[in-house]
C-alpha cells in the first residue's frame, strides 16, 4: 500500500521508511516559527522554569512580530522589548520585527522558509496556509520543540478532494473552504489531512489555494496540503535558491475518503454571526447594513484579491457610513500593491491602510464598537474576536467587501465587475 504526501513527509522527518495512520511518532521540523503573542511571557518564562538556557538549533527558529504591529499600548511595548532581548541572547537571526515581515503565515514563503516536502511548524494553527506549497504545515507543542527539537504527532488519516472546473467571477478560496466543509462536515475532519488534487487544481490561483488551506484549520483539520504544480514552484523559486522537489502521493495511496468538487458550481457566500460555518448564499443577506469593512488577515488580501477589490473601488468612494480598513498581510504585498497603483486607488476611495500584521483580525489596534456591523475577510467571527462582543461580524470575500463598502450594505459585486468589463459603472447610492 502506497502513502499520501503527508505520510511520506512524516516518515522522512521521523527516521522511518513508512508510516501508518494512527501511529504516534516524534517528528523533527525543518523550521519552527513563533509570533509575538506567545514569546513573552509564555515561552520565555516556561524555559526559565525548566532551567533551559539554550534552545534547540537557533538557526531553525524564526521569530515574527505580527499581532501587535505596531504596539498599541505599553504592555505590548514591554512584551516586545523582552522578546527582542531573548532573541538576541539565543542567537536567533531569523527575526522580523514590527513592519519588517508581516503575518507569519503569509511572509514565511516570501522569505524562503517554506518548500515542498518540509515540516513547517508554527505556534499558531493557521500555519496550514503553507500546505499550499506542498509543506506539512502544522502546529505542534512549541515548547517541546524549543527544548528537544521534536514534536509528537499521531499520523493522521487523509481525505482527498478532487477539484474540477474553475471558479466563477466573485468566487474565491473562501467559498471553496465553505463548500469543502459543507461537503465533508466539520465533525468528520477533526485531526485529518485534507489533500486537494484533480484537474481543477490547475485553474485555482495560488492566492486562493493559500486561503482555503489557511481556513480549513477552523474545521479541526491537522493540516491541508496541495501537491505543488508549476504555478507554486515558480512562486517559490522567486523567493529561495533551495532545490524544490515536490513530494507526491502514490497512485495506490490509501485515503479515508475521496470526494469531488466542481469549482464551476460554487457561488459567493456570506458567513453570518456567530461562527465561521454559518454560511448563506450571498443573495440571502444582500441589503444588510454594515458600518465597517475589513480586507486583511492571513485568510486573504493577497494580490489577486486586492486587484479585484481595487477594480470595484476605482473612481468610487466608500459610503459615508462605512469605515473600510485594508491591511495586506505582508510587507511584500504592500509593496506590490503600491507598485501596481492599488494603494492610491484605495486611499482615494477613502479606505484606511494599516501596516502589515494581524491587526483587526483579533482586535489588535483597530477594534469594533458595540454598534458595529463588520464585513470582513479575516479568520474568525466569534463574539468579541474583533473588539466588542456585541459587535456583529460577517465574513465574505474581498469583492463582496469592496462593493458593500461603496453601498453601505451587503452587495453582490458581480454587477460592479460586469460594469468594469463594459465600462458602464452602475449607479452609486
C-alpha angles and dihedrals in degrees: 000000000000128000136242124239092263094048091051092050093048091049093050091051097046099049094255133127091214141359136203127216110265097034116125113221140165111245126197113218124217093216133016114198123191127184129211097263091073109029102079128060098355105057100020093054092043091053090050091051089051091049092240109153099172126037129219114285104329091205089067094051121087125191124200130182104211111130098064100032102176106014109254100194140018093261091061091044089057093046090054093046092053091045092052090052091051093048090054094045091053094049093240109165099175094083129140115189127199111316095002100098117357132218107005096230093053102040097046093082091042092061097044099259096121129068138154117281096019130123107236116187126191128177087231120071096225086077083102086088088083092062083084086079097049095263123137093238113186145149112243131174096292096199090053091052093047090055104035106018091236140082129202119245134180105219104249129222114248127229115199121214114194112203126209134180126010136281115269121229114293092017118113145170088282089064090046089053091054092047091051092052091046091051098045102028119236091246089061096052102059112132091352129122117238110209118193119209140137136097094294091065092079089061094050111097116233091242090059092046089056092050096051093046090048096051099044091077086073087070091057099257119157087226145318122236140188126194103242115245127191091283092060094039092052090052093049092046089062090058105039141031091210116120108258115218116171119218113222133198115249116252089243096044115144117242127188088221140347122210134175128227126188109213091197091065096054121107134199112277136196123207115216127202142309104034138016094250098057091104127169134178108267092245092062092063102033109130097033106139118236134192100190135038121192123191107182149071131098088290094072147328093112122143100275090049094043091051091055092048090049092050088058096043097044109116093002136096131230111254111268091239094054133078110206115198120189120192118165108203099240144037090240091057092048090051091048090048090054095045091054093050095247093122091062092047091053094046094048089050089058099254123146116233117212125197118262112285145085093288117147094012089084099018093264106155101332111057142174127251126223093264098045124118108196129195107198145170094214130117108259138025103188114140111281094016094120101025128296116042087221094060116101118231123200124184127217141143123276096260091057092046093051094049092044092051089057094047099038091232137064105291138183104245095201091087089057094046091050090048091053091053092049094037091234108120115209120243113275124225 
